[in-house]
Structure formats: C-alpha cells, structure tokens
C-alpha cells in the first residue's frame, strides 16, 4: 500500500508506509537523567467556540495522554507553552489543567512540574502587578503538590527597565517558594514578546543576569530549562551553574548531544518534542542508564530531523505538528486545537511530518495513521 503526498513544490510523491511500529518496552524508572515531556492539551471538538473564546478542553483525553507519558517513565511538564499557554489556553484553563493533572499524577505516582507565569495579566502591568500575578500562580501550583517551573513572562519583559528589575522580581519569588523551582528561559523564537529577556538582547549580558539570579538563591533553584536552540550556549551556561543546580535542555534541535553530555557534564531534559517521541525517548534514556551513550545516540539521533521539521520557523507553531502526530498515533480522535491552531501549518508540512514520524515507527497502529492521513489529504482535494 502506498500514499500520495504533496512534496511542497507543486509536485507529489509516492510513499510506502511502515507496517510495524517501533517496539517500545516499559521498564524501571530512569536513573541517569530526569526527563520531562511538555505535554499538549486535547481540545473538545464539539464545543461551539471561536478562536477568541476560552479554551474548550477534552479533559478525559488530555489526562489519558498524560497517563501514556507516565506509563513510559517520563515526567510531565504541565501547562507549558506546548499546552498553548498564551496561544489559546488562558490562565483559567491552565489553572484547571494544573489541578487536574497534579491530582492524576498523585493517583498514578507520576512525576509532574507545572508552569508558573503571569498570563492572567491581559494588558500593560506594573512590576508590582507582575509579581502578584506570579505569586498567585506559584501558590496554586504549590497547593496542588506539583513542582513549580517559573516561566518567562511577557508582562515582565514589557515592564522591566533593565536587569535589576529581573533580579528583584525573581529574587522575591525564589525567597517565597517553599521548594526548589525550575527557572525557564524561553527564547524569542518561541515567543517574540520575550525579546530582550533578562534585561538585554545581548545574550551574553542576559546570561550573566540569569546566572546572577541563580547564584543568589542556589538553594531555591532545582534547575534551569534553556530554550534558545543554541547548543554551545547551553553547554556554557551548564558549566557555570552552582553545584547541585541542574540544566534541563529545552533545545529541540540539539537534544541528543546535550543529554548525552561530555566529560564536564550533561543536561537533563524538559522538551516539547518528547510529547510525540515519548516511548522512543524513554527507551533511549534507559539505554543511556546502562552507560551506553552510543546506543542512546543511535536511537535518538534519527529523531532530530522530525524535531527540526516540527520546530521550524515560525517556531511557536510547533504545537500544531505535535497535536497532528498525536491524532495520527491514536491518542485523540480528532485533529482540532484550542484557538483553532490546527490551521497554523501547511499541508506539505503535515505530509513531511507524517512521513518522518512513520519512518521512525512512532505510530502504534501504522494503518490507522495512514487512513487518517489520507482523510486529511482528501479534505484538501488530494486524491489517492
């Protein structure tokens, strides 16, 4: 059986789908790395909403996907940008997501950390208002029993006059945190509103401020998540961290080499690409746990082409590809996203994502994925 796919240049190609999925196996908890998958939310396709309406979430399917990730040993990074924070999911929806997922994690013994931001602020805000918004979200996450991830704030980026404002706001929050948190530096390729975060568009200067925050409160920082898509910069930051503070890579372009590490250290992981790669990524980490870095790279290196495709510019729309693959894999019954974001990528983009994911064996039922891909193609007028 073959499938006719658009090649992106007005031409079509014939692709022969894989017949067997990647043979994922469950196993013991990871021992060498802490690994989080930033998980997507599943929209309710039957809700009568517009792209401007509050998100309508299918809670059963959303929580089922988190159980899927936990079943393979992965932690869940909840209510992050992969869950469309600020791109369809508002604070009220994120708060409900945090409560439900934290309760589910407790019930199944799953590892969970949740994003703390300021997205309840919908207009210009003062630094005091930014700090109060962070405090509200931090309190909710801590009350849920989850670990907190202090996310980068659009409101803080707009309100801060320089590095000293970041030092003051983050210092205040870290002093308040009851348990060590993860600090998240999200680059402007993921969110243009975060340009100049930490008080400077010069990444060297911004890095110095970021590290100054950590150095002042090393007992309150479990680790950092760096999402700048620059492997060497992450390595340089990693080497400058205080003893005991971990680096969680958020680099969806260079994650295999960063997780594998070098003779001076390695990164843990908190990645959006581990949403579609869950079982395969878990298998690779278990191989790494045995000390087999070569085997780890042999499993994970071939996934980078798919990740770079999903995260291509405009990078912030990578969520569309993530949800598309979840639909093809049978984790949800439809390809609908909150905010109507399913329209954010082109048909050739979807076709290439399908081809790359199928080649990796990511679909538990390749025949189902093929049928769903053909159904999508038919909506665009592509006959088979």
C-alpha positions in Angstrom: 0.0 0.0 0.0 1.2 3.5 -0.8 0.1 7.0 -0.1 0.3 10.1 -2.4 1.8 13.0 -0.5 2.3 16.7 -1.6 6.0 17.5 -1.8 5.7 21.2 -1.3 6.8 22.3 -4.8 3.5 21.6 -6.5 4.6 18.0 -7.1 3.5 14.8 -5.4 5.5 11.8 -4.2 4.5 8.2 -3.5 5.3 7.0 0.0 5.1 3.4 1.2 4.1 3.5 4.9 5.8 1.4 7.5 3.9 -1.7 8.6 5.3 -2.2 12.1 5.7 0.4 14.9 8.9 0.9 16.9 9.0 -1.8 19.6 8.7 0.3 22.8 9.2 -1.5 26.1 8.5 -0.3 29.5 11.0 -0.7 32.3 12.4 0.6 35.6 12.5 4.4 36.4 15.3 6.4 34.8 18.5 6.5 36.9 20.9 8.8 35.0 18.6 11.6 33.8 15.4 13.4 34.9 13.2 13.7 31.8 10.1 15.7 31.4 7.8 15.8 28.4 6.0 19.1 27.9 2.5 17.8 27.1 -0.2 19.2 24.8 -3.8 19.7 25.6 -6.6 18.0 23.7 -9.4 20.3 22.5 -13.1 19.5 22.7 -14.0 19.3 19.1 -17.8 19.5 19.8 -17.7 22.8 21.7 -19.2 25.7 19.9 -16.4 28.1 20.3 -14.4 30.6 18.3 -10.6 31.2 18.3 -11.2 34.1 20.7 -13.2 32.0 23.1 -11.9 30.5 26.3 -10.4 27.1 25.6 -12.7 24.1 25.5 -10.7 21.2 26.7 -11.4 17.5 26.4 -10.3 16.6 29.9 -10.6 12.8 29.6 -8.4 12.7 26.5 -5.9 15.3 27.9 -5.4 13.3 31.1 -5.2 10.0 29.2 -2.3 11.4 27.2 -0.5 12.2 30.5 -1.0 8.7 31.7 0.5 7.5 28.5 3.6 9.5 29.2 3.8 8.4 32.8 3.4 4.8 31.8 6.7 5.0 29.9 8.5 6.6 32.9 8.5 10.2 31.6 7.7 13.1 33.8 5.0 15.6 32.7 5.8 19.3 32.4 2.3 20.7 32.7 0.8 24.0 31.5 3.9 25.0 29.5 4.0 26.6 26.1 3.4 23.1 24.5 -0.1 23.3 26.2 -0.7 26.5 24.3 -0.2 28.9 27.3 -0.8 32.3 25.8 -1.8 30.8 22.4 -5.4 29.5 23.1 -5.2 28.4 26.7 -5.8 31.2 29.2 -4.9 31.3 32.9 -8.3 29.9 34.0 -7.9 27.0 31.7 -4.3 26.5 32.8 -5.3 26.6 36.4 -7.8 23.8 35.9 -5.3 21.8 33.9 -2.8 22.1 36.7 -5.3 21.0 39.3 -6.5 18.0 37.3 -3.1 16.9 36.2 -1.5 17.2 39.6 -4.3 15.1 41.1 -3.8 12.5 38.4 -0.1 12.4 38.9 -0.6 11.8 42.6 -3.1 9.0 41.8 -0.7 7.1 39.5 2.7 8.1 41.1 3.8 10.2 38.1 6.4 12.9 38.1 4.9 16.4 37.4 6.1 20.0 37.3 3.8 22.9 36.4 4.3 26.2 34.7 4.0 29.4 36.7 3.5 32.6 34.7 1.7 35.9 34.6 -0.8 35.3 31.8 -3.8 36.4 33.9 -2.5 39.9 33.1 -4.1 40.9 29.7 -2.8 44.5 29.4 0.2 46.7 30.5 1.2 45.9 34.0 3.5 47.3 36.7 6.2 45.3 38.3 4.1 45.0 41.4 1.3 43.6 39.3 3.7 41.2 37.6 5.0 40.0 41.0 1.5 39.5 42.3 0.4 37.5 39.2 3.4 35.2 39.6 2.6 34.8 43.3 -0.9 33.8 42.6 0.2 31.1 40.2 3.0 29.9 42.4 0.6 29.4 45.2 -1.8 27.3 43.1 1.0 25.1 41.8 2.4 24.5 45.3 -1.1 23.9 46.7 -1.5 21.2 44.0 1.6 19.4 45.2 3.5 19.8 42.0 6.9 21.3 41.4 6.9 24.8 40.1 8.5 26.0 36.9 8.9 29.8 36.8 8.2 30.6 33.2 9.3 33.6 31.3 6.7 36.4 31.4 5.6 38.6 28.6 4.4 41.1 31.1 7.7 41.3 32.9 9.5 41.6 29.5 7.3 44.6 28.8 7.5 46.2 32.3 11.2 45.7 33.2 13.5 48.6 32.6 16.7 46.6 32.9 18.4 43.7 34.6 17.8 45.0 38.1 14.0 44.5 37.7 14.5 40.9 36.8 16.8 40.4 39.8 14.2 42.0 42.1 11.2 40.1 40.8 12.9 36.7 40.6 14.6 37.1 43.9 11.3 37.9 45.6 9.7 34.8 44.1 12.5 32.5 45.0 12.5 33.7 48.6 8.8 32.9 48.7 9.0 29.4 47.0 8.5 26.6 49.5 10.5 24.1 47.4 13.2 24.5 44.8 11.9 25.5 41.4 12.9 25.2 37.8 13.7 28.5 36.0 12.7 28.7 32.4 14.4 30.8 29.8 12.4 30.8 26.6 13.9 32.4 23.6 12.1 34.8 21.3 12.0 32.2 18.5 9.3 30.5 20.7 7.7 33.8 21.7 8.7 37.1 20.0 7.3 39.0 23.0 10.2 37.7 25.1 12.9 39.5 23.1 15.4 41.1 25.5 14.5 38.9 28.4 16.7 39.2 31.5 17.2 42.9 30.5 19.2 42.7 27.3 19.0 41.5 23.7 22.7 40.7 24.1 22.6 37.0 25.1 25.9 37.2 26.9 24.7 40.0 29.1 21.3 38.3 29.6 23.1 35.1 30.6 25.1 36.9 33.2 21.9 38.3 34.8 20.2 34.8 34.6 23.2 33.3 36.4 23.2 36.1 38.9 19.7 35.2 39.9 20.6 31.6 40.4 23.9 32.3 42.3 21.9 34.4 44.8 19.4 31.6 45.6 21.1 28.3 44.7 19.1 26.5 47.5 15.8 27.5 45.8 16.7 26.5 42.2 16.4 22.8 41.4 17.4 23.5 37.8 17.1 25.6 34.7 15.4 25.0 31.4 17.1 26.7 28.5 15.2 27.0 25.2 17.5 29.1 23.0 18.2 26.5 20.3 22.0 27.1 20.7 23.8 24.0 21.9 27.1 25.7 22.8 25.4 28.4 24.7 23.5 25.8 26.8 26.8 24.0 27.4 28.5 27.2 28.5 25.6 28.0 30.9 25.6 24.5 32.2 29.2 24.7 33.1 28.7 27.9 35.1 25.9 26.6 37.2 26.4 26.3 41.0 27.0 22.8 42.3 23.7 20.9 42.6 21.7 23.1 40.1 20.6 21.0 37.1 20.3 22.0 33.5 17.2 20.7 31.7 17.6 21.1 28.0 14.8 22.7 26.1 16.8 22.6 22.8 14.5 20.7 20.4 17.3 21.0 17.7 20.3 19.5 19.6 18.9 17.4 22.5 20.7 14.1 21.9 24.1 15.6 22.2 23.1 17.8 25.2 21.5 14.9 27.1 24.4 12.6 26.3 26.8 15.2 27.6 30.6 15.3 27.7 33.4 14.8 30.2 32.3 18.0 32.0 28.6 17.3 32.4 25.3 16.7 30.8 21.7 18.1 30.6 18.6 16.5 31.9 15.5 17.2 29.6 12.3 19.2 29.5 11.2 19.0 25.9 8.2 19.5 23.8 9.4 17.0 21.2 9.2 14.3 23.8 5.4 14.6 23.5 5.4 12.7 20.2 8.6 10.9 20.9 7.6 9.6 24.4 8.1 5.8 24.1 11.1 6.1 21.9 12.7 8.8 24.0 12.1 6.7 27.1 13.7 3.7 25.5 16.8 5.8 24.6 17.2 7.1 28.2 17.0 3.6 29.6 19.8 2.6 27.2 21.8 5.6 28.5 21.1 4.5 32.1 23.3 1.4 31.3 26.2 3.7 30.3 25.7 3.0 26.6 25.9 6.6 25.2 26.5 5.3 21.7 23.3 3.2 21.8 21.4 6.2 23.2 22.6 8.3 20.3 21.7 5.6 17.8 18.1 5.6 19.0 17.7 9.4 19.4 19.8 11.0 16.7 17.4 9.8 13.9 14.6 11.7 15.6 16.2 15.1 15.2 15.1 15.6 11.6 11.5 15.3 12.6 12.0 17.6 15.6 13.7 20.3 13.4 10.8 20.0 11.0 8.2 20.5 13.6 10.1 23.4 15.2 11.0 25.2 12.0 10.2 28.9 11.8 7.8 30.2 12.9 8.9 28.0 15.8 6.0 29.0 18.1 3.6 26.9 15.8 5.4 23.6 16.6 2.4 22.7 18.8 0.3 22.2 15.6 2.6 19.4 14.5 2.7 17.9 18.0 -1.1 17.6 18.1 -1.2 16.4 14.5 1.0 13.5 15.3 -1.0 12.7 18.5 -4.1 12.4 16.3 -2.3 10.1 13.8 -1.0 8.0 16.7 -4.5 7.4 18.0 -4.1 9.4 21.2 -7.1 11.5 20.3 -10.0 11.1 17.9 -9.7 14.3 16.0 -7.3 17.0 14.8 -8.7 20.1 16.5 -6.8 22.5 18.7 -7.8 25.2 21.1 -7.7 28.6 19.4 -8.1 26.9 16.0 -4.3 26.5 15.8 -4.7 23.4 13.6 -4.6 25.8 10.7 -1.1 27.1 11.6 0.8 24.7 9.3 0.6 23.8 5.6 -0.5 20.5 4.1 3.1 19.9 2.8 4.3 20.4 6.4 1.9 17.8 7.7 2.8 15.4 4.9 6.5 15.6 5.7 5.8 15.3 9.5 3.7 12.1 8.7 6.5 10.7 6.6 9.2 11.3 9.1 7.2 10.1 12.1 6.1 7.0 10.3 9.7 6.2 9.3 10.6 6.3 13.0 7.8 3.9 13.9 6.1 6.4 16.1 2.6 5.3 15.2 1.3 2.3 17.4 -1.1 1.5 14.5 0.5 2.5 11.2 -2.6 1.5 9.3 -4.7 3.9 11.4 -2.2 6.7 10.9 -2.3 6.0 7.1 -6.0 6.1 7.0 -6.2 9.4 9.0 -3.5 11.0 6.8 -5.5 10.0 3.7 -8.6 11.5 5.2 -6.8 14.8 5.8 -5.4 14.8 2.3 -8.9 14.2 0.8 -10.1 17.4 2.6 -7.5 19.3 0.7 -8.6 17.7 -2.6 -5.7 15.2 -2.9 -7.0 12.0 -4.4 -5.3 8.7 -3.8 
